[in-house]
Amino acid sequence: MHKERAAHAKVELIVVGQRGGPVMTACGLTPLRIERGPTSLAGLKEAVKGLANYIDREYTSGKVAAVDLVYTRYQSISECVPTIMRLLPIEPAILPAVPPEMQFQTYLSDSQLIAGLVSQYAYISFFQAAAESYACEQASRLIAMDGATRNTSRIVDDLLNSERRERQHEITGQMLEMIASRVNLVEE
């Protein structure tokens, strides 16, 4: 059923973060929604919860055939990798195999259980992606601040060297004046 809908579905883009909207628009993509990016880890949890609930409602109602998540994956302090992940529908290949002899006792119907698990999977996947993107943002800021600190140190060193040269020039000028006046006194 999802494959049939996906064949005829249009792509709708939800962007998290204020800078992403103009970038996507410049690329010819118009976001359906632009969500504010979290500025703290507490804000990250709330943003993810709202987005996961929205996607869960849209997916379970059949309005959305598939959900692809695009985010920056944290690789190292200096490297963040753009990553695309198919979130929904869940590919059976990623599910662990359950031995046939295992019996599970549930209090929910199969459809309720699957809907709950899919909802939790979406929330956890969004949270992981958001946390990695947040780590990338903080790493970028750290690198920028480190570069600014180094640049400031270089400028301070240049100013101190310039001040030393200027002071040395003054001292040399004063010394030459004293020597010249001494020579004039001796000659007279």
One Martini backbone bead per residue (centre of mass of N, CA, C, O) as a GRO file, in nm:
protein
  188
    1MET     BB    1   0.059   0.063  -0.022
    2HIS     BB    2   0.302   0.259   0.008
    3LYS     BB    3   0.411   0.225  -0.283
    4GLU     BB    4   0.164   0.346  -0.423
    5ARG     BB    5   0.180   0.623  -0.287
    6ALA     BB    6   0.478   0.691  -0.361
    7ALA     BB    7   0.434   0.712  -0.673
    8HIS     BB    8   0.216   0.977  -0.618
    9ALA     BB    9   0.390   1.145  -0.441
   10LYS     BB   10   0.479   1.422  -0.282
   11VAL     BB   11   0.724   1.636  -0.175
   12GLU     BB   12   0.785   1.718   0.165
   13LEU     BB   13   0.930   1.987   0.356
   14ILE     BB   14   1.107   1.981   0.667
   15VAL     BB   15   1.256   2.237   0.857
   16VAL     BB   16   1.533   2.264   1.085
   17GLY     BB   17   1.594   2.577   1.103
   18GLN     BB   18   1.653   2.897   0.981
   19ARG     BB   19   1.877   2.839   0.753
   20GLY     BB   20   1.738   2.612   0.576
   21GLY     BB   21   1.515   2.758   0.421
   22PRO     BB   22   1.683   2.945   0.227
   23VAL     BB   23   1.849   2.715   0.107
   24MET     BB   24   1.615   2.553  -0.016
   25THR     BB   25   1.500   2.784  -0.187
   26ALA     BB   26   1.764   2.826  -0.356
   27CYS     BB   27   1.722   2.512  -0.463
   28GLY     BB   28   1.392   2.496  -0.525
   29LEU     BB   29   1.278   2.444  -0.230
   30THR     BB   30   0.968   2.421  -0.053
   31PRO     BB   31   0.878   2.443   0.255
   32LEU     BB   32   0.621   2.350   0.458
   33ARG     BB   33   0.815   2.373   0.712
   34ILE     BB   34   0.957   2.578   0.985
   35GLU     BB   35   1.159   2.495   1.239
   36ARG     BB   36   1.288   2.551   1.526
   37GLY     BB   37   1.586   2.543   1.660
   38PRO     BB   38   1.763   2.421   1.897
   39THR     BB   39   1.954   2.568   2.192
   40SER     BB   40   1.914   2.299   2.356
   41LEU     BB   41   1.865   1.999   2.502
   42ALA     BB   42   1.579   2.059   2.598
   43GLY     BB   43   1.478   2.166   2.320
   44LEU     BB   44   1.531   1.906   2.165
   45LYS     BB   45   1.312   1.730   2.290
   46GLU     BB   46   1.067   1.906   2.207
   47ALA     BB   47   1.115   1.914   1.902
   48VAL     BB   48   1.104   1.608   1.858
   49LYS     BB   49   0.827   1.552   1.971
   50GLY     BB   50   0.666   1.728   1.772
   51LEU     BB   51   0.771   1.599   1.508
   52ALA     BB   52   0.698   1.302   1.569
   53ASN     BB   53   0.396   1.347   1.602
   54TYR     BB   54   0.340   1.459   1.323
   55ILE     BB   55   0.450   1.220   1.156
   56ASP     BB   56   0.273   1.004   1.285
   57ARG     BB   57   0.002   1.120   1.194
   58GLU     BB   58   0.063   1.132   0.886
   59TYR     BB   59   0.133   0.830   0.850
   60THR     BB   60  -0.119   0.687   0.985
   61SER     BB   61  -0.328   0.847   0.789
   62GLY     BB   62  -0.181   0.844   0.484
   63LYS     BB   63  -0.039   1.122   0.389
   64VAL     BB   64   0.227   0.950   0.426
   65ALA     BB   65   0.452   0.721   0.273
   66ALA     BB   66   0.732   0.866   0.350
   67VAL     BB   67   1.042   0.892   0.550
   68ASP     BB   68   1.308   1.120   0.528
   69LEU     BB   69   1.627   1.170   0.679
   70VAL     BB   70   1.810   1.477   0.708
   71TYR     BB   71   2.151   1.497   0.827
   72THR     BB   72   2.412   1.558   1.056
   73ARG     BB   73   2.684   1.357   1.110
   74TYR     BB   74   2.894   1.279   1.356
   75GLN     BB   75   3.249   1.224   1.331
   76SER     BB   76   3.405   1.491   1.420
   77ILE     BB   77   3.519   1.797   1.509
   78SER     BB   78   3.578   1.842   1.172
   79GLU     BB   79   3.330   1.627   1.099
   80CYS     BB   80   3.036   1.638   0.894
   81VAL     BB   81   2.780   1.419   0.768
   82PRO     BB   82   2.574   1.379   0.527
   83THR     BB   83   2.244   1.226   0.589
   84ILE     BB   84   2.040   0.950   0.473
   85MET     BB   85   1.721   0.826   0.609
   86ARG     BB   86   1.502   0.570   0.625
   87LEU     BB   87   1.225   0.564   0.835
   88LEU     BB   88   0.964   0.549   0.647
   89PRO     BB   89   0.929   0.265   0.607
   90ILE     BB   90   1.014  -0.015   0.753
   91GLU     BB   91   1.270  -0.220   0.705
   92PRO     BB   92   1.297  -0.556   0.752
   93ALA     BB   93   1.617  -0.576   0.757
   94ILE     BB   94   1.645  -0.415   1.048
   95LEU     BB   95   1.516  -0.650   1.176
   96PRO     BB   96   1.517  -0.882   1.396
   97ALA     BB   97   1.529  -1.207   1.438
   98VAL     BB   98   1.273  -1.437   1.535
   99PRO     BB   99   1.226  -1.704   1.688
  100PRO     BB  100   0.963  -1.925   1.665
  101GLU     BB  101   0.971  -2.021   1.981
  102MET     BB  102   0.895  -1.742   2.050
  103GLN     BB  103   0.687  -1.598   2.299
  104PHE     BB  104   0.438  -1.343   2.313
  105GLN     BB  105   0.290  -1.127   2.551
  106THR     BB  106   0.006  -0.927   2.489
  107TYR     BB  107  -0.226  -0.635   2.538
  108LEU     BB  108  -0.222  -0.587   2.238
  109SER     BB  109  -0.269  -0.539   1.939
  110ASP     BB  110  -0.087  -0.562   1.665
  111SER     BB  111  -0.149  -0.273   1.557
  112GLN     BB  112  -0.088  -0.123   1.824
  113LEU     BB  113   0.198  -0.223   1.864
  114ILE     BB  114   0.317  -0.122   1.596
  115ALA     BB  115   0.242   0.175   1.628
  116GLY     BB  116   0.408   0.218   1.888
  117LEU     BB  117   0.684   0.128   1.776
  118VAL     BB  118   0.699   0.328   1.543
  119SER     BB  119   0.682   0.580   1.716
  120GLN     BB  120   0.939   0.523   1.884
  121TYR     BB  121   1.133   0.497   1.647
  122ALA     BB  122   1.095   0.782   1.542
  123TYR     BB  123   1.180   0.933   1.796
  124ILE     BB  124   1.465   0.809   1.825
  125SER     BB  125   1.568   0.889   1.544
  126PHE     BB  126   1.527   1.193   1.574
  127PHE     BB  127   1.700   1.229   1.826
  128GLN     BB  128   1.966   1.129   1.710
  129ALA     BB  129   1.982   1.332   1.476
  130ALA     BB  130   1.958   1.588   1.650
  131ALA     BB  131   2.206   1.535   1.829
  132GLU     BB  132   2.413   1.527   1.598
  133SER     BB  133   2.351   1.808   1.485
  134TYR     BB  134   2.414   1.956   1.748
  135ALA     BB  135   2.708   1.864   1.766
  136CYS     BB  136   2.793   1.997   1.501
  137GLU     BB  137   2.725   2.284   1.578
  138GLN     BB  138   2.913   2.297   1.826
  139ALA     BB  139   3.173   2.228   1.673
  140SER     BB  140   3.165   2.472   1.484
  141ARG     BB  141   3.176   2.682   1.707
  142LEU     BB  142   3.442   2.593   1.831
  143ILE     BB  143   3.614   2.638   1.579
  144ALA     BB  144   3.545   2.938   1.546
  145MET     BB  145   3.648   3.028   1.826
  146ASP     BB  146   3.936   2.928   1.788
  147GLY     BB  147   3.997   3.105   1.541
  148ALA     BB  148   3.941   3.376   1.682
  149THR     BB  149   4.154   3.346   1.902
  150ARG     BB  150   4.396   3.324   1.714
  151ASN     BB  151   4.351   3.590   1.568
  152THR     BB  152   4.368   3.769   1.818
  153SER     BB  153   4.655   3.688   1.899
  154ARG     BB  154   4.789   3.785   1.639
  155ILE     BB  155   4.703   4.081   1.663
  156VAL     BB  156   4.836   4.136   1.935
  157ASP     BB  157   5.123   4.069   1.845
  158ASP     BB  158   5.138   4.282   1.621
  159LEU     BB  159   5.089   4.526   1.807
  160LEU     BB  160   5.331   4.482   1.994
  161ASN     BB  161   5.545   4.496   1.773
  162SER     BB  162   5.472   4.779   1.678
  163GLU     BB  163   5.520   4.918   1.948
  164ARG     BB  164   5.818   4.838   1.976
  165ARG     BB  165   5.916   4.976   1.716
  166GLU     BB  166   5.822   5.260   1.791
  167ARG     BB  167   5.984   5.283   2.053
  168GLN     BB  168   6.259   5.231   1.925
  169HIS     BB  169   6.246   5.475   1.737
  170GLU     BB  170   6.234   5.685   1.962
  171ILE     BB  171   6.496   5.610   2.106
  172THR     BB  172   6.680   5.651   1.866
  173GLY     BB  173   6.609   5.949   1.823
  174GLN     BB  174   6.700   6.048   2.104
  175MET     BB  175   6.992   5.952   2.083
  176LEU     BB  176   7.067   6.121   1.834
  177GLU     BB  177   7.008   6.393   1.963
  178MET     BB  178   7.213   6.367   2.195
  179ILE     BB  179   7.463   6.329   2.018
  180ALA     BB  180   7.435   6.588   1.851
  181SER     BB  181   7.445   6.785   2.092
  182ARG     BB  182   7.722   6.690   2.194
  183VAL     BB  183   7.879   6.756   1.939
  184ASN     BB  184   7.808   7.061   1.940
  185LEU     BB  185   7.941   7.123   2.216
  186VAL     BB  186   8.231   7.032   2.142
  187GLU     BB  187   8.270   7.229   1.893
  188GLU     BB  188   8.226   7.500   2.069
   0.00000   0.00000   0.00000
